[in-house]
Amino acid sequence: MKAILIARVSTEEQKEAGNSLPAQVARLERYCKNKGFEILKICSFDESAYKDQREEFDHIIDFILEQKEKVIVCCDKVDRLSRNVFDKRVAQLYDKALNDEVELHFVSDGQIINSRISAVEKFQFSISLGLAKYYSDAISDNVKRAQEQKLRKGEWLSKAPFGYKNIRLENGNSDIVVNEHDAHIVKRVFELYATGAFSMELLCKRVKEEFSLSWPKGYLGKLLKNRFYHGTMIVKNKSYPHRYPPIISKSLFDEVQRVKEQFKKKSFKYAGLPYFYRGLIRCAECGYSISPERHKGHAYYHCTQYGGKHGAKWIREEEITKQLGKLFKSLQMPSSIRDQIAATLQEVHQNKMEFHNSQFNKLTKKQQELTNMMDNLYLDKLKGRIDEDRFDKFHESFTKEKDDISSRLMQLQEAEDNYYITAKYVLELTDKAYDLFMGSEVEERRQLLTLVLQNLKLDGKKIVYDVQKPFDLMVKATDRNQWRG
């Protein structure tokens, strides 16, 4: 009789030398030689027998069914055929064996399934299939428990996201650390987008210019939604705090999500086009966003009147720039006043630094204490002084507290950095706000607008707005000519 040999390995068994594909084929060939079977085909493949979708196995089944005469199907063991008692393919072969259309030979198990087997042999075959499924289920349960344990400890199970890197420790274990260069890029991307002055297209362009990275908008969008950067990892829609240093603060992440939601409300047709005032101005009459359009080389802004006709007028981009330019021209401050402010800021900053340092030292000390407590907790677990459940409970509590301290330390540093940046920027603007506004590119002008103004509206052909603090005081003082120390 002719025989079809089936040798299979699955991913978790590829390293088992005794169960490798060559070893299985060799045993099956010896068996056929001893039995006097002619080998019709050798099917050797790598595929899980636990899943329902098995393309390689389906091709083999089709080949077996195409044979006009009875054939022998040889496997090393029952679990090489399937690990699923509900597999319809196995049931189909089993029925054909009982109808004397094929014979199933399991060499290492010593089982032969044909039309002459007894009830005991049928029972033995069903037990073999059940044990094969139990083995796979047990492995799956163990893997899931191990992964869940790692997640509770704050360990990431996959490749580290951009901004971090996977490393191999001296003891052979793997870990994840911050990649300082890439982390700087991540933080910069979040900070730029949080200004509200960048669409995805403009942000991709800026990343290309600053860091020579050609990121598609889809990749950038996923990066901006990744909670891993502020200390939370998402696995199967469930969140876990991770133990790696965060790159950004939770407040910065939340601000980026708020800006993203605002962009979603804007018309897709205009969302990525380089208009200076796209998405920044609303209609004073109906509240709908003012839409830009280009005609004969000029950009025009108008209300779509989607909520009803109200005689909305069109205004050219140059006219908007002219009106806003007058505002930025008024952001002027006498040099004597500017010097007084600088001296006051320096004095305030000295007091602020003393408070900053005391808070920083206090938080750093508490962070080190928690690290020592976690080390001692792990030693208690190894020596059997604490059980698994209590270890998980304390470890989760310590990890959460440690992450909270890390977040507060980052916010403390961001507050320090923002203080320098904001104070310096405000004073510089008093001298060159108009020149910066008139001479800047699209994204820089939009950043400047969102920094200084809010609630921009088009009322007829006039742009109205609210000036944000502290710039409102400068405008009022200039209008009244009442600068005071």
Beta strands, then each sheet from edge to edge (+ up, - down):
strand 1: 2-9
strand 2: 38-46
strand 3: 71-75
strand 4: 102-106
strand 5: 111-113
strand 6: 164-168
strand 7: 174-178
strand 8: 232-235
strand 9: 238-241
strand 10: 281-283
strand 11: 290-295
strand 12: 298-303
strand 13: 315-316
strand 14: 453-459
strand 15: 462-467
sheet 1: 2+ 1+ 3+ 4+ 5-
sheet 2: 6+ 7-
sheet 3: 8+ 9-
sheet 4: 10+ 14+ 15-
sheet 5: 11+ 12- 13+
end
